[in-house]
Structure formats: C-alpha cells, structure tokens
Amino acid sequence: PPDQPIAVSEECESLRERIDDLEERNARLLDEIAVLRSRVEVDLPHWAGQIQVQARLLEEMAEPLQSVPLGMKLMAIVRCLEEVEDGLRATPGPALREELQELRRTLGEQISTAQAKEAEWKEENSRLKRMLQGVECSVIASAVAGCKTSPDADDRANSQAAAEVPTECGTDSSFSDSRVTPAVVHSQT
C-alpha cells in the first residue's frame, strides 16, 4: 500500500480546507450576531415607542366611534398594538440576560464568602471564650491556693472563692499562660 500515505495526506489537506472554511463562516456568523444584538438593543425600544405613539393616536380617533362597529374594531386594534408594545418591551436583550446571569453568579459567590467568614468568626469566638474560661479558672484556682495568711479570715475567703469556682474549671486547667500572675485575695473584716 504505497498509495496509503498519499491518500491520508490528501484527506488531511481536505480536512484542513474544510476547517478553514468553517472558521471563516464562524467569524462571519459572529459578526452578524453582534450586528443583530446591537439592533435588538437599539431598535426594539425605538419601535416599541413608535407603536405606543400610534396606538394612542388611533385610540383618540376611535374613541368617538365606539358606539359603531368600526369604532369597536379600531379599539380592538388599539388593544392588540398595546399587547405588541408590551411584548417588545418585555423582551430582554441577550446582553441583559447575560448581565443578570453574571449578577446572580457574583451574588452567589459573595453569599458563600460571607457564610464562610461568619463560620470562621463563630469558631474563633468559641475558641476565645474557651481560652478566657481557662484563664479565669487558673486565676481563681491560684487565688484560692495562694491565700493562707491568717487562718480564720483566709479560711472564710477561701471557702467563698472555692464556692465561686465554676464546676467545669477545676484546678488542672489546660490553658496556661506565663504572663498571667496569680491574684491574691485578702478579705478585710
């Protein structure tokens, strides 16, 4: 099969030509779409306004004739023109639809980001509360343990302080900070 490489190369060349033709056609179609899109964005509102003006003129002329069949037919035409105008105005152009989709996507991203940040803040808030609780417990425990100066007054103060220690704290706090100094509680009686 010495003819096979030649046939394959001819087929490749044919496909390349076809691709070039399709790319050229695609470029022309994209240009036509851009022209039509600009016409839709400019011409539809213009013609909707023209229909509105003509419907008002026709309505003014047909009002005195409403009692005769011609007047009723003219009023029916006015109603149809109003429906056409509403239809033209309600037709969102492609750019408006694309913009609406982009706004929805952006809003969704912002909501997701805000929810993630809120979850992070709640976690940080919980962590800081646990940390503060640990500091309170270690300070109270140190104060209770460090107050042994006078037996009678200190025993009353220590028993009061021990009664105020939260049950979840205990004396073996998992949080320790070398910057926190134990507070000394003295009762003045």
KOLTORSE-513331 format. One record per residue: residue in one letter; x, y, z of N, C-alpha, C in turn; residue number from 1. Coordinates in nm, 4 decimals, decimal comma, padded with zeros to 6 digits, always signed. Example, Ala and Ser with C-alpha at 12.3 -4.5 7.8 and 13.67 -1.06 7.14 Angstrom:
KOLTORSE-513331
[tipa a; [+01,3190; -00,5690; +00,7800]; [+01,2300; -00,4500; +00,7800]; [+01,3200; -00,3300; +00,7800]; 1]
[tipa s; [+01,2850; -00,2250; +00,7080]; [+01,3670; -00,1060; +00,7140]; [+01,2900; +00,0030; +00,7870]; 2]
//
This chain:
KOLTORSE-513331
[tipa p; [+00,0811; -00,1215; +00,0000]; [+00,0000; +00,0000; +00,0000]; [+00,0844; +00,1264; +00,0000]; 1]
[tipa p; [+00,1560; +00,1523; -00,1083]; [+00,2269; +00,2792; -00,1178]; [+00,1309; +00,3971; -00,1390]; 2]
[tipa d; [+00,0082; +00,3713; -00,1843]; [-00,0899; +00,4776; -00,2071]; [-00,1481; +00,5310; -00,0762]; 3]
[tipa q; [-00,1354; +00,4559; +00,0303]; [-00,1982; +00,4914; +00,1578]; [-00,1456; +00,6236; +00,2145]; 4]
[tipa p; [-00,0150; +00,6509; +00,2215]; [+00,0308; +00,7799; +00,2722]; [-00,0195; +00,8969; +00,1877]; 5]
[tipa i; [-00,0291; +00,8772; +00,0579]; [-00,0781; +00,9845; -00,0291]; [-00,2257; +01,0109; -00,0016]; 6]
[tipa a; [-00,3041; +00,9050; +00,0162]; [-00,4473; +00,9198; +00,0430]; [-00,4700; +00,9882; +00,1781]; 7]
[tipa v; [-00,3883; +00,9524; +00,2754]; [-00,4020; +01,0133; +00,4085]; [-00,3657; +01,1620; +00,4024]; 8]
[tipa s; [-00,2607; +01,1945; +00,3313]; [-00,2213; +01,3351; +00,3220]; [-00,3266; +01,4163; +00,2464]; 9]
[tipa e; [-00,3881; +01,3567; +00,1417]; [-00,4939; +01,4259; +00,0688]; [-00,6161; +01,4470; +00,1583]; 10]
[tipa e; [-00,6475; +01,3475; +00,2385]; [-00,7607; +01,3595; +00,3305]; [-00,7329; +01,4670; +00,4365]; 11]
[tipa c; [-00,6094; +01,4718; +00,4872]; [-00,5717; +01,5757; +00,5843]; [-00,5836; +01,7143; +00,5228]; 12]
[tipa e; [-00,5378; +01,7274; +00,4006]; [-00,5463; +01,8562; +00,3323]; [-00,6913; +01,8964; +00,3111]; 13]
[tipa s; [-00,7757; +01,8022; +00,2754]; [-00,9183; +01,8285; +00,2572]; [-00,9817; +01,8734; +00,3893]; 14]
[tipa l; [-00,9439; +01,8071; +00,4977]; [-00,9972; +01,8438; +00,6295]; [-00,9494; +01,9828; +00,6721]; 15]
[tipa r; [-00,8241; +02,0161; +00,6427]; [-00,7729; +02,1491; +00,6746]; [-00,8504; +02,2578; +00,6005]; 16]
[tipa e; [-00,8775; +02,2329; +00,4711]; [-00,9548; +02,3288; +00,3929]; [-01,0948; +02,3451; +00,4506]; 17]
[tipa r; [-01,1539; +02,2344; +00,4883]; [-01,2890; +02,2381; +00,5465]; [-01,2873; +02,3156; +00,6792]; 18]
[tipa i; [-01,1865; +02,2942; +00,7612]; [-01,1743; +02,3663; +00,8891]; [-01,1586; +02,5152; +00,8643]; 19]
[tipa d; [-01,0758; +02,5515; +00,7660]; [-01,0575; +02,6934; +00,7328]; [-01,1896; +02,7564; +00,6885]; 20]
[tipa d; [-01,2659; +02,6837; +00,6053]; [-01,3961; +02,7342; +00,5610]; [-01,4914; +02,7521; +00,6805]; 21]
[tipa l; [-01,4918; +02,6550; +00,7707]; [-01,5792; +02,6628; +00,8878]; [-01,5388; +02,7772; +00,9809]; 22]
[tipa e; [-01,4099; +02,7988; +00,9968]; [-01,3641; +02,9099; +01,0809]; [-01,4036; +03,0435; +01,0201]; 23]
[tipa e; [-01,3919; +03,0549; +00,8873]; [-01,4320; +03,1775; +00,8197]; [-01,5828; +03,2010; +00,8338]; 24]
[tipa r; [-01,6597; +03,0946; +00,8166]; [-01,8051; +03,1033; +00,8319]; [-01,8413; +03,1409; +00,9756]; 25]
[tipa n; [-01,7735; +03,0825; +01,0708]; [-01,7983; +03,1119; +01,2120]; [-01,7711; +03,2594; +01,2420]; 26]
[tipa a; [-01,6634; +03,3134; +01,1881]; [-01,6308; +03,4550; +01,2087]; [-01,7396; +03,5443; +01,1501]; 27]
[tipa r; [-01,7891; +03,5103; +01,0290]; [-01,8976; +03,5882; +00,9678]; [-02,0237; +03,5819; +01,0535]; 28]
[tipa l; [-02,0555; +03,4626; +01,1043]; [-02,1754; +03,4477; +01,1876]; [-02,1633; +03,5270; +01,3179]; 29]
[tipa l; [-02,0453; +03,5269; +01,3769]; [-02,0252; +03,6051; +01,4996]; [-02,0427; +03,7542; +01,4733]; 30]
[tipa d; [-01,9950; +03,8009; +01,3577]; [-02,0139; +03,9412; +01,3209]; [-02,1628; +03,9723; +01,3017]; 31]
[tipa e; [-02,2348; +03,8816; +01,2356]; [-02,3775; +03,9020; +01,2137]; [-02,4537; +03,9017; +01,3471]; 32]
[tipa i; [-02,4147; +03,8160; +01,4373]; [-02,4785; +03,8114; +01,5693]; [-02,4565; +03,9423; +01,6428]; 33]
[tipa a; [-02,3357; +03,9967; +01,6348]; [-02,3069; +04,1240; +01,7015]; [-02,3921; +04,2361; +01,6431]; 34]
[tipa v; [-02,4078; +04,2378; +01,5102]; [-02,4906; +04,3406; +01,4459]; [-02,6362; +04,3251; +01,4882]; 35]
[tipa l; [-02,6859; +04,2023; +01,4868]; [-02,8251; +04,1784; +01,5268]; [-02,8478; +04,2118; +01,6741]; 36]
[tipa r; [-02,7520; +04,1800; +01,7584]; [-02,7642; +04,2103; +01,9010]; [-02,7720; +04,3619; +01,9215]; 37]
[tipa s; [-02,6885; +04,4366; +01,8507]; [-02,6929; +04,5826; +01,8662]; [-02,8253; +04,6383; +01,8142]; 38]
[tipa r; [-02,8768; +04,5799; +01,7070]; [-03,0061; +04,6248; +01,6553]; [-03,1177; +04,5957; +01,7560]; 39]
[tipa v; [-03,1124; +04,4792; +01,8167]; [-03,2149; +04,4426; +01,9152]; [-03,2114; +04,5398; +02,0320]; 40]
[tipa e; [-03,0919; +04,5732; +02,0785]; [-03,0793; +04,6606; +02,1941]; [-03,1212; +04,8035; +02,1627]; 41]
[tipa v; [-03,1085; +04,8452; +02,0367]; [-03,1433; +04,9827; +01,9991]; [-03,2809; +04,9886; +01,9327]; 42]
[tipa d; [-03,3054; +04,9002; +01,8391]; [-03,4266; +04,9091; +01,7582]; [-03,5536; +04,8674; +01,8317]; 43]
[tipa l; [-03,5473; +04,7644; +01,9140]; [-03,6693; +04,7201; +01,9825]; [-03,7303; +04,8295; +02,0698]; 44]
[tipa p; [-03,6546; +04,8962; +02,1540]; [-03,7164; +05,0048; +02,2310]; [-03,7707; +05,1178; +02,1419]; 45]
[tipa h; [-03,6997; +05,1460; +02,0323]; [-03,7460; +05,2510; +01,9407]; [-03,8817; +05,2144; +01,8811]; 46]
[tipa w; [-03,8919; +05,0927; +01,8267]; [-04,0165; +05,0531; +01,7620]; [-04,1287; +05,0327; +01,8631]; 47]
[tipa a; [-04,0954; +04,9925; +01,9839]; [-04,1984; +04,9823; +02,0878]; [-04,2551; +05,1209; +02,1180]; 48]
[tipa g; [-04,1691; +05,2203; +02,1217]; [-04,2156; +05,3572; +02,1421]; [-04,3024; +05,4061; +02,0272]; 49]
[tipa q; [-04,2637; +05,3709; +01,9045]; [-04,3430; +05,4102; +01,7871]; [-04,4812; +05,3456; +01,7903]; 50]
[tipa i; [-04,4872; +05,2196; +01,8279]; [-04,6161; +05,1506; +01,8374]; [-04,7033; +05,2179; +01,9429]; 51]
[tipa q; [-04,6424; +05,2578; +02,0545]; [-04,7173; +05,3235; +02,1612]; [-04,7776; +05,4553; +02,1110]; 52]
[tipa v; [-04,6986; +05,5342; +02,0398]; [-04,7465; +05,6621; +01,9880]; [-04,8628; +05,6405; +01,8904]; 53]
[tipa q; [-04,8465; +05,5453; +01,7995]; [-04,9520; +05,5203; +01,7004]; [-05,0776; +05,4631; +01,7665]; 54]
[tipa a; [-05,0612; +05,3807; +01,8683]; [-05,1775; +05,3259; +01,9387]; [-05,2546; +05,4375; +02,0081]; 55]
[tipa r; [-05,1846; +05,5347; +02,0673]; [-05,2523; +05,6474; +02,1336]; [-05,3293; +05,7315; +02,0305]; 56]
[tipa l; [-05,2666; +05,7560; +01,9140]; [-05,3351; +05,8329; +01,8088]; [-05,4605; +05,7603; +01,7603]; 57]
[tipa l; [-05,4469; +05,6305; +01,7377]; [-05,5603; +05,5510; +01,6916]; [-05,6707; +05,5473; +01,7973]; 58]
[tipa e; [-05,6308; +05,5394; +01,9227]; [-05,7291; +05,5368; +02,0318]; [-05,8051; +05,6696; +02,0372]; 59]
[tipa e; [-05,7346; +05,7817; +02,0210]; [-05,8007; +05,9132; +02,0207]; [-05,9015; +05,9246; +01,9067]; 60]
[tipa m; [-05,8664; +05,8674; +01,7913]; [-05,9573; +05,8736; +01,6766]; [-06,0758; +05,7786; +01,6927]; 61]
[tipa a; [-06,0525; +05,6642; +01,7569]; [-06,1567; +05,5626; +01,7659]; [-06,2524; +05,5869; +01,8818]; 62]
[tipa e; [-06,2136; +05,6658; +01,9811]; [-06,2994; +05,6876; +02,0978]; [-06,4385; +05,7413; +02,0621]; 63]
[tipa p; [-06,4478; +05,8421; +01,9801]; [-06,5825; +05,8918; +01,9475]; [-06,6675; +05,7916; +01,8678]; 64]
[tipa l; [-06,5993; +05,6933; +01,8066]; [-06,6706; +05,5969; +01,7210]; [-06,6992; +05,4639; +01,7917]; 65]
[tipa q; [-06,6849; +05,4569; +01,9223]; [-06,7013; +05,3293; +01,9934]; [-06,8428; +05,2727; +01,9830]; 66]
[tipa s; [-06,9389; +05,3554; +01,9588]; [-07,0770; +05,3056; +01,9524]; [-07,1084; +05,2374; +01,8193]; 67]
[tipa v; [-07,0239; +05,2540; +01,7202]; [-07,0463; +05,1893; +01,5905]; [-06,9480; +05,0751; +01,5730]; 68]
[tipa p; [-06,9778; +04,9772; +01,4871]; [-06,8890; +04,8622; +01,4690]; [-06,7462; +04,8994; +01,4286]; 69]
[tipa l; [-06,7279; +05,0019; +01,3486]; [-06,5937; +05,0429; +01,3077]; [-06,5124; +05,0882; +01,4286]; 70]
[tipa g; [-06,5731; +05,1636; +01,5196]; [-06,5053; +05,2101; +01,6399]; [-06,4636; +05,0943; +01,7299]; 71]
[tipa m; [-06,5509; +04,9937; +01,7422]; [-06,5172; +04,8762; +01,8253]; [-06,3994; +04,8003; +01,7653]; 72]
[tipa k; [-06,3975; +04,7889; +01,6311]; [-06,2865; +04,7200; +01,5650]; [-06,1560; +04,7981; +01,5828]; 73]
[tipa l; [-06,1643; +04,9290; +01,5740]; [-06,0450; +05,0119; +01,5933]; [-05,9925; +04,9994; +01,7372]; 74]
[tipa m; [-06,0831; +04,9932; +01,8338]; [-06,0402; +04,9761; +01,9743]; [-05,9758; +04,8384; +01,9954]; 75]
[tipa a; [-06,0236; +04,7378; +01,9257]; [-05,9607; +04,6052; +01,9331]; [-05,8195; +04,6115; +01,8766]; 76]
[tipa i; [-05,8023; +04,6878; +01,7691]; [-05,6686; +04,7041; +01,7114]; [-05,5781; +04,7775; +01,8104]; 77]
[tipa v; [-05,6305; +04,8770; +01,8809]; [-05,5518; +04,9503; +01,9810]; [-05,5043; +04,8546; +02,0900]; 78]
[tipa r; [-05,5942; +04,7674; +02,1363]; [-05,5553; +04,6693; +02,2406]; [-05,4461; +04,5746; +02,1891]; 79]
[tipa c; [-05,4577; +04,5328; +02,0645]; [-05,3539; +04,4451; +02,0060]; [-05,2199; +04,5182; +01,9971]; 80]
[tipa l; [-05,2228; +04,6443; +01,9567]; [-05,0992; +04,7222; +01,9493]; [-05,0360; +04,7386; +02,0883]; 81]
[tipa e; [-05,1183; +04,7570; +02,1902]; [-05,0658; +04,7672; +02,3266]; [-05,0003; +04,6364; +02,3708]; 82]
[tipa e; [-05,0606; +04,5232; +02,3319]; [-05,0002; +04,3930; +02,3645]; [-04,8668; +04,3740; +02,2924]; 83]
[tipa v; [-04,8613; +04,4178; +02,1660]; [-04,7363; +04,4085; +02,0900]; [-04,6291; +04,4940; +02,1557]; 84]
[tipa e; [-04,6667; +04,6144; +02,1967]; [-04,5711; +04,7030; +02,2631]; [-04,5200; +04,6383; +02,3926]; 85]
[tipa d; [-04,6132; +04,5835; +02,4725]; [-04,5718; +04,5173; +02,5972]; [-04,4771; +04,4008; +02,5690]; 86]
[tipa g; [-04,5062; +04,3255; +02,4624]; [-04,4194; +04,2134; +02,4257]; [-04,2806; +04,2583; +02,3854]; 87]
[tipa l; [-04,2733; +04,3677; +02,3080]; [-04,1429; +04,4192; +02,2664]; [-04,0632; +04,4727; +02,3846]; 88]
[tipa r; [-04,1305; +04,5399; +02,4763]; [-04,0604; +04,5951; +02,5921]; [-04,0193; +04,4854; +02,6905]; 89]
[tipa a; [-04,0956; +04,3788; +02,6956]; [-04,0647; +04,2707; +02,7903]; [-03,9557; +04,1775; +02,7399]; 90]
[tipa t; [-03,9190; +04,1897; +02,6127]; [-03,8163; +04,1027; +02,5572]; [-03,6806; +04,1532; +02,6021]; 91]
[tipa p; [-03,6187; +04,0835; +02,6977]; [-03,4854; +04,1286; +02,7380]; [-03,3839; +04,0914; +02,6308]; 92]
[tipa g; [-03,2974; +04,1821; +02,6028]; [-03,1936; +04,1548; +02,5044]; [-03,0928; +04,0561; +02,5594]; 93]
[tipa p; [-03,0132; +03,9948; +02,4740]; [-02,9130; +03,8983; +02,5198]; [-02,8163; +03,9586; +02,6206]; 94]
[tipa a; [-02,7817; +04,0842; +02,6030]; [-02,6870; +04,1462; +02,6964]; [-02,7481; +04,1550; +02,8360]; 95]
[tipa l; [-02,8775; +04,1857; +02,8424]; [-02,9429; +04,1935; +02,9727]; [-02,9476; +04,0569; +03,0401]; 96]
[tipa r; [-02,9764; +03,9535; +02,9624]; [-02,9800; +03,8182; +03,0196]; [-02,8421; +03,7769; +03,0698]; 97]
[tipa e; [-02,7402; +03,8063; +02,9908]; [-02,6041; +03,7727; +03,0324]; [-02,5650; +03,8496; +03,1579]; 98]
[tipa e; [-02,6035; +03,9771; +03,1642]; [-02,5715; +04,0582; +03,2810]; [-02,6437; +04,0043; +03,4055]; 99]
[tipa l; [-02,7695; +03,9627; +03,3878]; [-02,8449; +03,9062; +03,5001]; [-02,7791; +03,7771; +03,5494]; 100]
[tipa q; [-02,7361; +03,6925; +03,4579]; [-02,6670; +03,5693; +03,4973]; [-02,5381; +03,6008; +03,5719]; 101]
[tipa e; [-02,4639; +03,6979; +03,5248]; [-02,3389; +03,7365; +03,5899]; [-02,3663; +03,7921; +03,7295]; 102]
[tipa l; [-02,4697; +03,8741; +03,7434]; [-02,5056; +03,9270; +03,8745]; [-02,5454; +03,8158; +03,9706]; 103]
[tipa r; [-02,6214; +03,7198; +03,9237]; [-02,6610; +03,6068; +04,0084]; [-02,5392; +03,5263; +04,0527]; 104]
[tipa r; [-02,4466; +03,5029; +03,9605]; [-02,3261; +03,4270; +03,9942]; [-02,2424; +03,5034; +04,0971]; 105]
[tipa t; [-02,2252; +03,6331; +04,0760]; [-02,1469; +03,7151; +04,1684]; [-02,2121; +03,7193; +04,3058]; 106]
[tipa l; [-02,3431; +03,7345; +04,3086]; [-02,4152; +03,7372; +04,4363]; [-02,3992; +03,6040; +04,5087]; 107]
[tipa g; [-02,4094; +03,4947; +04,4369]; [-02,3907; +03,3629; +04,4984]; [-02,2517; +03,3475; +04,5583]; 108]
[tipa e; [-02,1503; +03,3956; +04,4857]; [-02,0133; +03,3890; +04,5378]; [-01,9981; +03,4729; +04,6642]; 109]
[tipa q; [-02,0574; +03,5924; +04,6633]; [-02,0468; +03,6795; +04,7799]; [-02,1189; +03,6209; +04,9005]; 110]
[tipa i; [-02,2333; +03,5576; +04,8781]; [-02,3057; +03,4942; +04,9887]; [-02,2237; +03,3789; +05,0448]; 111]
[tipa s; [-02,1651; +03,2992; +04,9588]; [-02,0818; +03,1875; +05,0050]; [-01,9623; +03,2378; +05,0859]; 112]
[tipa t; [-01,8986; +03,3427; +05,0369]; [-01,7842; +03,4001; +05,1083]; [-01,8261; +03,4532; +05,2447]; 113]
[tipa a; [-01,9391; +03,5227; +05,2491]; [-01,9877; +03,5781; +05,3757]; [-02,0210; +03,4670; +05,4747]; 114]
[tipa q; [-02,0814; +03,3592; +05,4277]; [-02,1143; +03,2479; +05,5164]; [-01,9882; +03,1801; +05,5687]; 115]
[tipa a; [-01,8884; +03,1660; +05,4842]; [-01,7625; +03,1058; +05,5278]; [-01,6947; +03,1925; +05,6329]; 116]
[tipa k; [-01,6932; +03,3245; +05,6111]; [-01,6324; +03,4151; +05,7084]; [-01,7091; +03,4118; +05,8405]; 117]
[tipa e; [-01,8415; +03,4058; +05,8318]; [-01,9220; +03,4003; +05,9541]; [-01,8913; +03,2729; +06,0326]; 118]
[tipa a; [-01,8764; +03,1610; +05,9642]; [-01,8418; +03,0363; +06,0318]; [-01,7037; +03,0462; +06,0970]; 119]
[tipa e; [-01,6074; +03,1082; +06,0277]; [-01,4738; +03,1275; +06,0850]; [-01,4805; +03,2145; +06,2099]; 120]
[tipa w; [-01,5581; +03,3214; +06,2036]; [-01,5696; +03,4120; +06,3185]; [-01,6347; +03,3426; +06,4379]; 121]
[tipa k; [-01,7362; +03,2603; +06,4100]; [-01,8012; +03,1871; +06,5192]; [-01,7022; +03,0907; +06,5838]; 122]
[tipa e; [-01,6231; +03,0231; +06,5024]; [-01,5230; +02,9296; +06,5556]; [-01,4191; +03,0049; +06,6382]; 123]
[tipa e; [-01,3730; +03,1195; +06,5877]; [-01,2752; +03,1998; +06,6605]; [-01,3350; +03,2509; +06,7913]; 124]
[tipa n; [-01,4604; +03,2923; +06,7872]; [-01,5289; +03,3394; +06,9071]; [-01,5377; +03,2272; +07,0110]; 125]
[tipa s; [-01,5736; +03,1076; +06,9695]; [-01,5810; +02,9928; +07,0608]; [-01,4433; +02,9621; +07,1203]; 126]
[tipa r; [-01,3404; +02,9660; +07,0371]; [-01,2045; +02,9387; +07,0846]; [-01,1623; +03,0418; +07,1888]; 127]
[tipa l; [-01,1916; +03,1697; +07,1617]; [-01,1551; +03,2753; +07,2564]; [-01,2340; +03,2632; +07,3870]; 128]
[tipa k; [-01,3598; +03,2224; +07,3798]; [-01,4384; +03,2022; +07,5019]; [-01,3788; +03,0900; +07,5864]; 129]
[tipa r; [-01,3399; +02,9800; +07,5205]; [-01,2773; +02,8688; +07,5946]; [-01,1456; +02,9138; +07,6572]; 130]
[tipa m; [-01,0710; +02,9937; +07,5833]; [-00,9436; +03,0433; +07,6323]; [-00,9654; +03,1333; +07,7554]; 131]
[tipa l; [-01,0620; +03,2228; +07,7482]; [-01,0949; +03,3117; +07,8590]; [-01,1424; +03,2323; +07,9798]; 132]
[tipa q; [-01,2203; +03,1313; +07,9562]; [-01,2689; +03,0468; +08,0656]; [-01,1515; +02,9763; +08,1339]; 133]
[tipa g; [-01,0552; +02,9318; +08,0568]; [-00,9378; +02,8672; +08,1138]; [-00,8554; +02,9642; +08,1970]; 134]
[tipa v; [-00,8420; +03,0883; +08,1501]; [-00,7676; +03,1891; +08,2255]; [-00,8398; +03,2191; +08,3557]; 135]
[tipa e; [-00,9724; +03,2361; +08,3508]; [-01,0490; +03,2621; +08,4722]; [-01,0314; +03,1492; +08,5735]; 136]
[tipa c; [-01,0388; +03,0283; +08,5260]; [-01,0267; +02,9135; +08,6154]; [-00,8883; +02,9071; +08,6796]; 137]
[tipa s; [-00,7828; +02,9332; +08,5996]; [-00,6485; +02,9258; +08,6561]; [-00,6243; +03,0397; +08,7549]; 138]
[tipa v; [-00,6801; +03,1583; +08,7290]; [-00,6644; +03,2708; +08,8200]; [-00,7379; +03,2430; +08,9508]; 139]
[tipa i; [-00,8582; +03,1914; +08,9427]; [-00,9360; +03,1610; +09,0637]; [-00,8679; +03,0507; +09,1434]; 140]
[tipa a; [-00,8213; +02,9484; +09,0737]; [-00,7539; +02,8375; +09,1423]; [-00,6261; +02,8861; +09,2097]; 141]
[tipa s; [-00,5512; +02,9741; +09,1436]; [-00,4294; +03,0286; +09,2028]; [-00,4622; +03,1156; +09,3231]; 142]
[tipa a; [-00,5694; +03,1930; +09,3131]; [-00,6099; +03,2799; +09,4234]; [-00,6528; +03,1976; +09,5434]; 143]
[tipa v; [-00,7243; +03,0908; +09,5199]; [-00,7690; +03,0049; +09,6300]; [-00,6494; +02,9361; +09,6948]; 144]
[tipa a; [-00,5560; +02,8904; +09,6155]; [-00,4405; +02,8188; +09,6683]; [-00,3398; +02,9131; +09,7338]; 145]
[tipa g; [-00,3309; +03,0387; +09,6908]; [-00,2284; +03,1294; +09,7401]; [-00,2691; +03,2115; +09,8614]; 146]
[tipa c; [-00,3842; +03,1969; +09,9176]; [-00,4328; +03,2799; +10,0281]; [-00,4299; +03,2017; +10,1589]; 147]
[tipa k; [-00,3190; +03,1922; +10,2236]; [-00,3083; +03,1195; +10,3512]; [-00,2361; +03,2052; +10,4552]; 148]
[tipa t; [-00,2728; +03,3335; +10,4731]; [-00,2016; +03,4203; +10,5675]; [-00,2614; +03,4153; +10,7071]; 149]
[tipa s; [-00,3889; +03,4405; +10,7239]; [-00,4486; +03,4296; +10,8578]; [-00,5501; +03,3168; +10,8563]; 150]
[tipa p; [-00,5479; +03,2305; +10,9529]; [-00,6297; +03,1105; +10,9465]; [-00,7794; +03,1367; +10,9420]; 151]
[tipa d; [-00,8341; +03,2248; +11,0261]; [-00,9794; +03,2411; +11,0319]; [-01,0317; +03,3196; +10,9119]; 152]
[tipa a; [-00,9758; +03,4348; +10,8833]; [-01,0242; +03,5204; +10,7745]; [-00,9967; +03,4560; +10,6395]; 153]
[tipa d; [-00,8769; +03,3957; +10,6264]; [-00,8427; +03,3336; +10,4991]; [-00,9265; +03,2104; +10,4722]; 154]
[tipa d; [-00,9634; +03,1350; +10,5747]; [-01,0480; +03,0169; +10,5541]; [-01,1843; +03,0573; +10,5005]; 155]
[tipa r; [-01,2414; +03,1661; +10,5553]; [-01,3720; +03,2138; +10,5058]; [-01,3586; +03,2617; +10,3603]; 156]
[tipa a; [-01,2540; +03,3378; +10,3304]; [-01,2338; +03,3882; +10,1941]; [-01,2096; +03,2734; +10,0970]; 157]
[tipa n; [-01,1293; +03,1754; +10,1392]; [-01,1006; +03,0617; +10,0520]; [-01,2242; +02,9781; +10,0273]; 158]
[tipa s; [-01,3066; +02,9591; +10,1288]; [-01,4272; +02,8796; +10,1085]; [-01,5250; +02,9541; +10,0185]; 159]
[tipa q; [-01,5309; +03,0891; +10,0276]; [-01,6152; +03,1675; +09,9375]; [-01,5618; +03,1586; +09,7942]; 160]
[tipa a; [-01,4333; +03,1748; +09,7768]; [-01,3735; +03,1692; +09,6427]; [-01,3886; +03,0305; +09,5825]; 161]
[tipa a; [-01,3728; +02,9279; +09,6639]; [-01,3878; +02,7905; +09,6142]; [-01,5313; +02,7649; +09,5726]; 162]
[tipa a; [-01,6272; +02,8246; +09,6441]; [-01,7668; +02,8071; +09,6079]; [-01,7996; +02,8773; +09,4765]; 163]
[tipa e; [-01,7242; +02,9841; +09,4433]; [-01,7494; +03,0591; +09,3203]; [-01,6792; +02,9987; +09,1986]; 164]
[tipa v; [-01,5902; +02,9024; +09,2157]; [-01,5187; +02,8407; +09,1042]; [-01,6184; +02,7595; +09,0218]; 165]
[tipa p; [-01,6281; +02,7838; +08,8929]; [-01,7209; +02,7069; +08,8092]; [-01,6849; +02,5602; +08,8103]; 166]
[tipa t; [-01,7866; +02,4754; +08,7958]; [-01,7642; +02,3309; +08,8049]; [-01,6838; +02,2782; +08,6881]; 167]
[tipa e; [-01,6915; +02,3416; +08,5703]; [-01,6163; +02,2892; +08,4558]; [-01,4693; +02,3274; +08,4603]; 168]
[tipa c; [-01,4316; +02,4177; +08,5494]; [-01,2925; +02,4610; +08,5532]; [-01,2047; +02,3600; +08,6261]; 169]
[tipa g; [-01,2153; +02,3474; +08,7538]; [-01,1257; +02,2582; +08,8273]; [-00,9905; +02,3228; +08,8425]; 170]
[tipa t; [-00,8967; +02,2559; +08,9083]; [-00,7661; +02,3153; +08,9334]; [-00,6649; +02,2817; +08,8259]; 171]
[tipa d; [-00,6885; +02,1813; +08,7451]; [-00,5908; +02,1455; +08,6416]; [-00,6383; +02,2005; +08,5074]; 172]
[tipa s; [-00,6189; +02,3299; +08,4870]; [-00,6626; +02,3956; +08,3649]; [-00,5685; +02,3582; +08,2501]; 173]
[tipa s; [-00,6281; +02,3360; +08,1339]; [-00,5455; +02,3004; +08,0188]; [-00,4795; +02,4238; +07,9594]; 174]
[tipa f; [-00,5246; +02,5413; +07,9974]; [-00,4658; +02,6636; +07,9448]; [-00,3699; +02,7198; +08,0480]; 175]
[tipa s; [-00,2497; +02,7457; +08,0064]; [-00,1546; +02,8093; +08,0975]; [-00,0830; +02,9183; +08,0213]; 176]
[tipa d; [-00,0680; +03,0312; +08,0853]; [-00,0025; +03,1448; +08,0229]; [+00,0923; +03,2030; +08,1257]; 177]
[tipa s; [+00,2191; +03,2138; +08,0899]; [+00,3194; +03,2595; +08,1855]; [+00,3019; +03,4078; +08,2186]; 178]
[tipa r; [+00,2264; +03,4819; +08,1335]; [+00,2053; +03,6233; +08,1589]; [+00,0991; +03,6467; +08,2661]; 179]
[tipa v; [+00,0163; +03,5472; +08,2955]; [-00,0908; +03,5639; +08,3931]; [-00,0327; +03,5361; +08,5308]; 180]
[tipa t; [-00,0438; +03,6346; +08,6205]; [+00,0088; +03,6175; +08,7559]; [-00,1083; +03,5887; +08,8487]; 181]
[tipa p; [-00,0895; +03,5017; +08,9463]; [-00,1996; +03,4687; +09,0346]; [-00,2385; +03,5888; +09,1175]; 182]
[tipa a; [-00,3665; +03,6070; +09,1326]; [-00,4190; +03,7185; +09,2136]; [-00,4287; +03,6725; +09,3577]; 183]
[tipa v; [-00,3970; +03,7606; +09,4487]; [-00,4035; +03,7283; +09,5908]; [-00,5296; +03,7930; +09,6448]; 184]
[tipa v; [-00,6135; +03,7119; +09,7072]; [-00,7398; +03,7600; +09,7608]; [-00,7244; +03,7772; +09,9102]; 185]
[tipa h; [-00,7463; +03,8961; +09,9607]; [-00,7427; +03,9250; +10,1040]; [-00,8781; +03,9791; +10,1445]; 186]
[tipa s; [-00,9303; +03,9296; +10,2503]; [-01,0573; +03,9828; +10,2991]; [-01,0285; +04,0852; +10,4061]; 187]
[tipa q; [-01,0997; +04,1928; +10,4020]; [-01,0801; +04,2976; +10,5016]; [-01,2031; +04,3013; +10,5897]; 188]
[tipa t; [-01,1906; +04,2473; +10,7100]; [-01,3030; +04,2461; +10,8034]; [-01,2690; +04,3233; +10,9285]; 189]
//
